[in-house]
Amino acid sequence: MEVYGGENVELGIRVWQCGGSVEVLPCSRIAHIERAHKPYTEDLTAHVRRNALRVAEVWMDEFKSHVYMAWNIPQEDSGIDIGDITARKALRKQLQCKTFRWYLVSVYPEMRMYSDIIAYGVLQNSLKTDLCLDQGPETENVPIVYICHGMTPQNVYYTSSQQIHVGILSPTVDDDDNRCLVDVNSRPRLIECSYAKAKRMKLHWQFSQGGPIQNRKSKRCLELQAPGVVSSYFLLGGGRGRGSYSS
């Protein structure tokens, strides 16, 4: 680990998988005393991200992909040096620690799994590569295009069932507020996936790298508005649409 972040998660996972337990004591008193002035950099993002990946690689087995997805980082050639984890893996083996799947089933069954996601990242149009699909204001439920910044509102996930999720993913099965891209009337909308599925809305899209995004049922494609229109909203057009997309 480096500097800050990730050690709290690693401790909880390691204790459970290696034979211990974390108890909830309602009357206990816990304090976290911080220094008045931290002797390290103000922006700890790089350290927290690196530490999170170390935890994932050592303890989470095939579910480590969820950490990469959460940080919007490719699993192959991420460009992040997490250091040598040989000793940590050897310690896990020596202690005969259980699998992360056991942890999910026995300790945290409320955690939602996303094993059906086959692609993730940001979604760019080939005609305007500086703009990315964005969830826009949540109150309007209308996806927009916005300057690419790679933060959570622009996270896009494509599933094996051809659904496109935009924005943050729900961490637990109790929170069913994932939003899917749906072809509704004149423009696409972001609607809770469970509701859209129950109402048999048009939420399945055909997509391949460098190609158009076409709704499987309506056959309409996702395309940018014509230049000159003062708006950042997407429109759904017929045929192949203008431009291709990459994630």
Secondary structure as UniProt FT lines:
FT   HELIX           7..17
FT   TURN            18..19
FT   TURN            26..27
FT   HELIX           45..59
FT   HELIX           61..64
FT   HELIX           65..70
FT   TURN            71..72
FT   HELIX           86..94
FT   TURN            95..96
FT   HELIX           100..106
FT   TURN            109..110
FT   TURN            115..116
FT   STRAND          117..121
FT   STRAND          124..125
FT   TURN            126..127
FT   STRAND          128..134
FT   TURN            138..141
FT   STRAND          144..147
FT   HELIX           152..154
FT   STRAND          156..159
FT   TURN            160..161
FT   STRAND          164..166
FT   TURN            173..174
FT   STRAND          179..184
FT   TURN            185..186
FT   STRAND          187..192
FT   HELIX           193..198
FT   TURN            199..200
FT   STRAND          205..206
FT   TURN            209..210
FT   STRAND          214..215
FT   TURN            216..218
FT   STRAND          221..224
FT   TURN            227..228
FT   STRAND          233..237
FT   TURN            239..240
FT   STRAND          245..246
//
